[in-house]
Amino acid sequence: MNLQPLYDVKERLEYAAIAGVSLLGEDFRLQRGLEGLKPLAAASPVFGKIDGGLSKLLTAPPEQRAGLLLDVLALVDAVAYTQAKTGVEGELKPLPAGGGTYHQISYGQLCPLLTALTTTGGGRMEIIQSAWENHPEFFEDYRVLPGVAAGLGDSYGEIAELNARILKQVGPSAVPVLKQGFDPAGKKEMARRVEVIAALEGEKATPWLKEVLPNAKKDVRATVVTALGGDKSNAALLLDLAESERGKSREAALAALALQDGNEVSTFWEKELSQNSGSLRFLGASQADWASDLVARRLWDRMEEILARKESLTNPEVIELRQWFSAALGKFSPSMLDFWRWVDAKLADIDHLRGEKEQRLGFGREVTALLLESLCLAGPGPLCGLCLELWERHPKETRYLSHAVVAALMTRSAAEVYDIFSPYVPTIKPLLGGEQKKALHSAVLKGLGRLSRDETTGAYQINNAWPAAQPLDRRWVKRLTNAVWKTTGEKTRTGYGGDIEEYDKILMGLLDPGDQENRQLVIAHLREQVAAGCCMYHYCRDIFRLGGDPVGVLGPAMQKHSNTIYLSHVLDLLALAQERLPTAQVVQMAKELFVVKAYQPGNQGLVKKSYPYVIAALEAGEPVPSFERLRNMG
């Protein structure tokens, strides 16, 4: 059956819907289509109905044609849809293995992503990032996955790195397409392929890495050598490469060897450091006991030598010492623990070390900070016991108090942590020793600041990495909100140009929002901060997160800081409040905030004009009008 007359009629009817029905009588192509439709009308009732409707349309008075046109066009569209088909001639063949999987996703949905992956120009990264966040299944599709792999060589480095991160999360299904067409003598794109394959396959990548190594060049070779470090069985090969390679490839071999173990590896590093102390930087990633012992012993010897000669340090010596400190980070072998005990005994001498211009280097503070970072990096284990031991030697000093808090959070019950350390956070102003007690208070807060609650799981973690031994004792929140000093002495910059107390950031990180009593305590504290006029926008957002509102304090605070408030910021606050609070509370808040004199002079006229409009929109349950919309009002 030849359906071309049907499609001709459909095309002319669509044209008439656009051009107007007044021209129907002059459309000879539609008349010709009607004649061509006659054989189809004789063969099928549905085509006969189309023929009848079309004839009626062409003979109808002008005032009736619009409605008849829509009726006929709807019927023609429906019939054409039922007759549609897709496909190509030939046999169906399965997709080649390793090129991605089939997902029932239209090409129209994939087109923007494919264009972003395969073209150049600006704006592409946002498209790729958005697609990954909202539709990760797109990246497994056989039409997309090869484009992501090819995108590892994108001229825009950030897009290439984004593609690498995506492929690592796509999983092993990406490996075949990465190996297809791999060129070991290629450039950065091929090096990124090696990096992704090694991340996806781990030790299983070793046979392939060994296969491509002989022909690998430059960046690709260095990346292959680095990847070999992920397999403990490659120690002998890496020792050979450390002897034979040069430049970046040798540095890659050293980085890979730092992750290996065994007597031969340890012996190699003894020799390497005696000949080239700069290679020390590669040992920072190793947590093996041999590396920890080696760093501890050499750093200990070097510091004893420096302290014994009682001379100022040259700049190269200062740089060298700091390299050794970095290499010690996170290490906890018995020798390293003994080194830290020695550092504690010599801390006063270490703190008096001078530089070339006789300036104090502050190494005492630097090494104690290093120990805290090591503890947080290493997690529960020997460093916890060491830090508690050192603190017990100096219980009245701030030196190791933060360390002890973190160590106790990792290893002791929540009640025990509270009972031991809460007295350092006084709720009644001390009569004597105020400055020392304030310093101790700040040290405890800094230790607690390493702890935070995961909003998704509700678990408490140290440095977002190690689990606390138990959830935080709920008494801490009441203690902190009633503390004499609501500060640690440090501030954090916000996105609104102000600084908030680090104390407030810590408090929000410790709070379990499900604890109704504690939540109300924190809301009350945040309202006090708003009333004080400091970073009002930031604190209001935290109040909204906890289900509270700043009504009664924000308006007066704005008036105290008159001529400094921006209408756009207030509208943002109202929009956020609208997401979290009942309409009545949002309206009450808005009425309090539209105090004209509180705003920037350039905003005052607009505030006065738009105030009734914003209130009416809120009362009607409509979204908060945008600043642009208000500005463009007549």
Buried (B, 14 or more C-beta within 10 A) or exposed (E): EEBEBBEBBBBBBBBBEEEEBEEBEEBEEBBBBBEBBEEBBEEBEEBBBBBEBBBBBBEBEEEEBBEBBBEBBEBBEEBBEEEEEEEEEEEEEEEEEBBBEEBEBEEEEBEBBBEBBEEEEEEBBEBBBEBBEEBEEBBBBBBBBBBBBBBBBBEBEEBBBBBBEBBBEBEEBBBBBBBEEBBBEBEBBBBBBBBBBBBBBEEBBBEBBBEBBEEBBBBBBBBBBBBBBBBEEBBEBBBEBBEEBEEBBBBBBBBBBBBBBBEEBBEBBBEBBEEEBEBBBBBBBBBBBBBBBBBBBBBBEBBEEBEEEEEBBEEEBBEBBBBBBBBBBBBBBEBBBBBBEBBBEBBEBBBEBBBEEEEEBEBBBBBBBBBBBBBBBBBBBBBBBBBBBBBEEBEEEBBBBBBBBBBBBBBBEBEBBBEBBBEBBBEEEEEEEEEEBBBBBBBBBBBBBBBBBEEEEEEBBBBEEBBBBBEBBBBBBBBBBBBBBBBBBBBBEBEBEBEBBBBBBBBBBBBBBEEEEBBBBBBEBBBEBBBEBBBBBBBBBBBBBBEBBBBEBBBBBBBEEEEEBBBBBBBBBBBBBBEBBEEEBBBBBBBBBBBEEBBBEEBBEBBEEBBEEBBEBBEEEEEBBEBEEBEEEE
